[in-house]
Structures are given as C-alpha cells and as structure tokens.
C-alpha cells in the first residue's frame, strides 16, 4: 500500500543581495517523520535527489530530533538542512523565535532563531594539517592544481567542528573558478581522511564586506558540488581565525557563485572565543520555501 509523504523543498543560505536569483542550497524537509523507517527515509532522499533531506521528529531531550540523508547514505549533521528545517518550522508557526535545540545521532546542538535567520551551534575545532609530500600531491591531483596555486602560509588542514572537511586555500578567485575536480580522486581522498568533502576557498569574494568565497566537493556522499555548506563554513571560519590570523570573530562567506550552474549563497559564522581559543561557533543564514509536494512511498 502506498502512503503519501509531504516533502518541502527549502533553499537555505539564500543570498539576499543576489538580486532576482533565488540561490541558496535546496534541502528536502519532511516534518512529523516519526513513522518512517530508515529504509523509507533513504528511499525518499534518493528519490528527491537533493544533496540532503532532513527528517524531523519528536525528541525527549531537544526541541526536535533531526536525521539527515544524502541520496546515498545517512550523515551525522547537515548545516543547510538544519537551517531549512528550523526556518520552515518558524515560517509555518510551529516554533517561535529564540533558543531551541536539535537532537542528532551525534548528540544535541543549540539552534537560535532571530527573525527570518537561523543559526546552529558547532563544536570547537580540531585540526589535522595535511602532510607535505604524498598527501599534498594527492590533493593537488584531485583538484588539478599546482603547488603555487595554493595560498601562502599554513598548509591545507582537516578541520572538524562536528563533521570533518579538508579546508584548502587557493591564491585567487580565478584559480577557484577554474577548478575542474577529479571526483574519483576526491572520493578516495575523502575515504582516506574520513571527510565529508573538500572545502576550497579564496580570499577574493564577489561582494564587499565579505571575507571569502568557497566551493565544496563531496562525491563520497553523492554530492559533486554543493551550493552552501554550513557545516563546512564553520571549519573555514575557524581556520581563517586560528591558522591565517584573521582577528575578527564574525565571518561572512560566499558559496555557490562559481558552480557550473551558479546558486549564490551566503553563510554567516560567529565564533565564541574564550581564554583557551574558539569554544564553539554559530553558522547561519536565511531561507526560502520553494516547493511543497506529496510523494508516494510503499509502506
């Protein structure tokens, strides 16, 4: 017997200054998902075909329980789907503004709703620098870059604030735009370092008042390139602060503008800095509801 499931498509991290282009990163959102099993959730995510779909349920320890599925597998956290889900619940009148929380398979995180903007908590960063030699060459080969294409200073590093991303700085916007990723090699590198993907950035954003522009490649999770990645923007902001010496605690990051089919996105990151360094961080933005549909699923 087929059952009908209401699935919303919400574009998270939309760039309000991008003009008429909607932009952002679309996520599938299924509210009241408690009755769905893991196989059904995976099948829905694969059918929807977006980079992530979030399933929202009741929680005994948080405002809501969130589970995230890519088209190929479950993932512990997803930034843009978190923003999409909590923005949608606020938009539909299911949650007021203020401090909330999400329960995930990897513990609970705080959520802050302020007007039409949603921010999510991430943990203090850990860093593992990429070793010179074979590891660095594997990265360069995967991105079809030369060593002098990288920014001067600290080497690329795996940064973990809840998910692990390899943060890679390149010296110019032109270099970032020209990257032709070798997805099989990025997949292999991601397996070797247990990454979600590669977050490649430059310090020449498209618009003033912003700090970096980025691209994200995650073929290990069925994502060739993603328009906005909140769980990667946090690690980048930490790396800019701790490794590149950028002293501010707030960062504005562009993503999606340099994709083959551009989808301008904007992610704001705020670092909570104490005597021991970054203690936690918040990554957030706004969203738009673009579609609501009924999908049938065999029960």
N, C-alpha and C positions, 0 to 999 in steps of 0.2 A: 504493500500500500504506500502511495506517495504522500509525503507531508510537505506543506508549504512553509518555507522559511523566509521571513522578511530580512533582506540584506540591504543595508545602506552603504553607499559609496561616499566617503568624506575625504576631500582633499585637505591634507594637513600641511601646516607651514606655508600657506599661501603668502606670496609677497604682495603686500598692499600697494607697493609703489611700482608694480609691474604693468600698470595700465590696464587695458581691457583683457589681457591674457589671464586666465584663471590661475594657472600654475599650481604649485604645491605637489604633494605626493599622495595619490589616491590610496586609501585603505578601505578594505571591506570591514563593516561593523555589524555584528549580529548581537542584538540586545536580548536579554532573557534567554540565554543559551544553555541553561542548566540541563535541559532534557536531551542534549546532543552528546553522543559518544565521540571518542577521539577519532574513530574512523570516519564518522559523518562530518566532523569538523574538517578533517584533512580533505575529504572529497569536495566539500563546499569551497575550501580555499583553492584547490586545484581548478575547480570549475570556474570560479570567479577570475582567476588568473592574475590578480594583483600581487604586488610584492609581498604584502602581508594582509591577513584578515584576522581581526580580533573578535573573540567570543567572550561576551560579558555575562557574568553570573553573580549569584549571591555569595557573600563572604561572611564568615563569623568573626574575622579579625580585621577587615578593612571595609571601605565603602563599597567596593566591588571586587570580584575576582576576574582577572583578565588572563586569557590564554591566547597565544599568538601562533599562527600557522602561515608559513610561506606556501607556495604551490607544491613544494616537495617534502617539507617536514616541519615539525614544531620547533619554535625558537623561544628562548627564555624571556627575552624582552624585545620590544619594538617601540621606538620613540614615536614615529609618526602615527602609528595605530593607537598608541596611548592617548596622544593629543586628540586624534579623531574621535575616539570613544568618549572621552570626558567632555570635549566640546559639544558633541551631539547630545549627550545626556543633559547638559546645561541648556542647549538650544531647545530641546523638547520639554523643558521644565521638570526633568526628573532629578536634577541636582541644583542646589543654589550655588552662588559664588562662595569662595572661602577655601579652607584647607580640607582636603579629602585624602584618600589613600587607595592604592591598588594592591591586591594580593596577586602574586605570580608564583610560578613553580620555583622561583629562586628567592622567595621572601617578599616582604612588603616594602612599598615605596610611597612617599608622600606625593600628593598632587595639589597644585594651587590653581584655582580658577579666579581670575580677575577680569571682569567684564567679558569680552569675547576672546580673551587669551588664556591659554592653559600652559602650565609649566610642570615638569615632572622631575622628581629627585633622582640623582645618580650618586653613586658612592665615590669616595676619594679615589684618585687614580693610582694605578700601579704601572710601572714602565719596564719594558724589556727592550733594550736597544738592539737593533739588527746588527749582527756582526759583519765587519768588513770581510771581503773575500767572497766565498761561495754564496752566502746568504744574500749579500747585497747584489751580486751579479744575477742571481735568480730573480730578484725583484726588478732589476733593470730590464732583463729579458722579458719578463711578464708584461711590462708596460712599454716595451720598445723605446727605452730611454738610454741616454748615455750618462756617465757619472757626472759630467759637468752640467747636466740638465737639473740636478738637484740643487736646492738652496745651500748656501754655505753655512757651516756651523754644525749643529748636532745631527747625528745620523737618524734615519727613519727608526721608528720605535713602535712596538706593540703597546698600545695603551688600553687599559681595562678599567671601566667605571661601572661594570655590570655586564657588558659584552666586550669582547676583545676586537680591536681594529688596528691594522697597521697604518700608522699615520706617516704620510710621505709628502714632503715639501718639494715643489719644483720652482725654478727661478723666475718664471714669467707666466703671464696669462696665456700667451701664445703657446707656450710649451704645454700647459694644462689642456688647452683646447685641442691640441694636435694629437693627444694620446690615442693610440689605437690598441686597446687592451687585447692581450692574448689570453682568452678566458680560460682555456685548459690549464695554462701555467699559473694563472691566478688561483684557480681551484686547487691545484697541487700545493701552492704556497700556503693557502688558507688551511688546508688539511694539516700541513706540517707544523703550523704555529697555532692551530685551533682558533682561527679567526672567523668572524662574520664576513669580513672583506677588507679591501684596501680603500683608505680614505686619502685621496690625493688632493693637495691644495696648493694655491699660490697666494701671495700677499698683495695681489692687484685685483680687488673686487671691481665689479662693474659700476657701482654707485658709491658716491662719497659717504662717509660716516660708517662704513663697514670695514671689517678687518681682514677677511679672507674669502676666497671663492674655492669651492671644493667639488670633486666628483667622487662617486662611490661605486665600486665594482664588487659584487658578491655572488659570483657564479656558483659557489658551494651551496648557496641557499636558493638557487634558481633565479637570481637577480643579475642580469647582465650589467645594468646600470640603474641607479635609483635617483629620484629627483630630490628627495630630502631624507636625511637620516639623523634623527635626533639623538640616537644612542652613539653615533659617531661624532656628532658636533661637540658633545661634551668632552670626549677624549682630545679632540683637536684644540679646544679652548684651553684645556689643562696643559697640553704640550706647548702651546704658544706662551703661556704664562711661565711654566716651570723650566722649559728647555730653551726657548727663544728669548726669554727675559722680558716679555711684554707685561708691564706692571699692572695694568688695569684688571679689574675683576669682572667686567662685563664685555662680552664679545658679540658681535653681530656677523653672522656667517651666511654667505650666499651658496646655494647649490641649485643644480638643475638647469642653469642658463647655458651650459656648454654641452649638454647632451645632444645627440644627433637630432632628436625632436625636443626642443627646449621646453622646460616646465619650470619657470622661475620660482624659487623657494627661498624662504628667509627663516633662519633659526637664531634665536636669542639665547645666549648662555650666560648665566650668572654664577660666579664662583664664591662659595663661602670659605673665607681664608682665616685661619686661626694661627696660633703661635707655632704650630707644627707644620703649617702649609695648608694646602687645599683639604678641607674636611669633608665637603660634599659640594654638589653643584646642582643647578637647575637648568634644564633646556626646555624651551617653549616657543610658542607662536600661536597663530590663529588658524582657522579652518573654514571650509565651506561645504555644505551638503550639496552633492551634485546629482545623486540618483537614489531612488528607493525602488526596489523590485522584489518580487516574490519568486523564489527559486524552489523547484520541487526536489525532494530528496526521498529516496526509498527508505522506509523505516525498517 
